[in-house]
């Protein structure tokens, strides 16, 4: 085992700002909106490149959670259990113009998995100031006054377009000319407001390379689980059932769990024997458009499934950073201590013919 895997985490404290306490995991849109564009605060989108281009918080970086997991053709992580080898991670983070001193605010649309993938990635490499934007970019859009103006102009533009079609059908050229002029005026106003929006469209900007360094003594590989760990937990669960001191959670959808759907060219579909099925959606608050449900709701849900604080808990999905990290982060919010993302996830397990599966 490599030396950095033997090193215990460094429980360093960092200076709290007026907005954020050191022990927080999430940050609310009302707090985060004040930090957009401020030096030392970097917003990182965990959504796909396509989604990023369709809308992202101004000045943010794109680090698609699904691509943070680096494995070989057989799904084996190069530096298990880390998502990437430290040297590669340093280069990648530096390419995003991120410094060691920066506060990272990870976000996605609002659902949570991709934001928690970024959160888990940075935390596992010992970056201390990392938060999940609970409510994502949609939460920022809802608070942006310019977004409200833009939305009203957009609605007005749609009305004018419908009215223009009606006038054209009626052959009313005077009305058509009047509506066309108004459309042009609205379009010009929208263009001006668009520049001020906090959530904008477009590709990621190029950032000046930094010299980001990962302190091997501060890395937290213990946040992540190896395949060997999960295999041993599986054996204990199959032997002792609910009396086992371990819980393995499969956070994927049922079509993946039963092996009907396979992703990323993994050889086999199915799930790890003895897993509990808790889809990531169960922790997301779809009614309030928040990344996590209220703590009392989460507590009841996990206890219902026998996921209690006295157990050592592993969660996995396809690649760990995403749906698996969503469940683990929710447990961290509840104060659970013995929780780990199985970073190799189904990408590793499903490709290893020596490991048992169930469908």
FENHU-V577889 format. One line per field, one symbol per residue. ss: DSSP state (H for helix, E for strand, C for the rest). burial: I if it has 9 or more other C-alpha atoms within 8 Angstrom, else O. A space follows every 10 residues. Layout:
ss->???
burial->???
//
This chain:
ss->CCHHHHCCCC CCCCCCCCCC CCCCCEEEHH HHHHHCCCCC EEEEECCCHH HHHHCEECCC EECCHHHCCC ECCCCCECCC CCCCCHHHHH HHHHHCCCCC CCEEEEECCC CCHHHHHHHH HHHHCCCCCE EEEECHHHHH HHHCHHHHHH HHHHHHHHHH HHHHHHHHHH CCHHHHHHHH HHHHHHHHHH HHHHCCCCEE CCCCCCCCCC CCCCCCCCCC HHHEECHHHH HHHHHHHHHH HHHCCEEEEE CCCHHHHCCC CCCCCCCCCC ECCCCEECCH HHCCECCCCE CCCCHHHHHH HHHHCCCCCC CEEEEECCCC CCHHHHHHHH HHHCCCCCEE EECCHHHHHC CCCCCCCEC
burial->OOOOOOIOIO OOOOOOOOOO OIOOOOIIIO IIIOOIOOOO IIIIIIIIOO OIIIIIIIII IIIIIIOIII IOOIIIIIOI IIIIIOOOII IOIIIIIIIO OIIIIIIIII IIIIIIIIII IIIIIIIOII IIIIIIIIII IOIIOIIIII OOIIOIIOOI IOIIOOIIOO OIOOIIOOII OIIOOIIOII OOIIOOIIII IOOIOOOOII OIOIOOIIII IOIIIIIOOI OOIIOIIIOO IOOIIIIIII IIOOOIIIII OIOOOIOOII IIIIIIOIII OOIIIOOOII IIIOOOOIIO OIIOOOIOOO IIIIIIIIII IIIIIIIIII IIIIOIOIII IIIIIIIIII IOOOOOIOO
//
